[in-house]
Amino acid sequence: MTKLANAEIERCRWERERLKQNSNGSGNGNHPQRFCDCPETLLHGKRVPCPPQHDCFYSRLRGGLVDQAARNASRRVSVGYGDKIGEASNRWTKVFAAEMDRLAAQLGL
């Protein structure tokens, strides 16, 4: 039994090492690294590789909707004196998400 367990442990170590050597940070190692200048790929001042399904055109179009959706959400959500902590921000976030979806749908996104 010990011999079989040792063999399995060694096989797992070999497989992890092989995956680590073949990985390029984009998931399973089967995708070439690609970089772009989208804000989504800038983390803590460092550019990271694009995810495999990243679409720069879609990201830029949707990112252009953020200011309008934020203005709409701020107009629609009122903050009252008696609101519990976080209540208003939760309402604003829900309205903001709905506005993003509505505006994106108008563009066919």
FENZIPE-V427119 format. One record per helix or strand of 3 or more residues. SS is the DSSP state (h for helix, s for strand). FROM is the first residue (numbers start at 0). TO is the last residue. If there is no record, write none. Layout:
# FENZIPE-V427119
ss/from/to
SS/FROM/TO
SS/FROM/TO
This chain:
# FENZIPE-V427119
ss/from/to
h/1/21
h/38/40
h/55/62
h/65/75
h/86/105
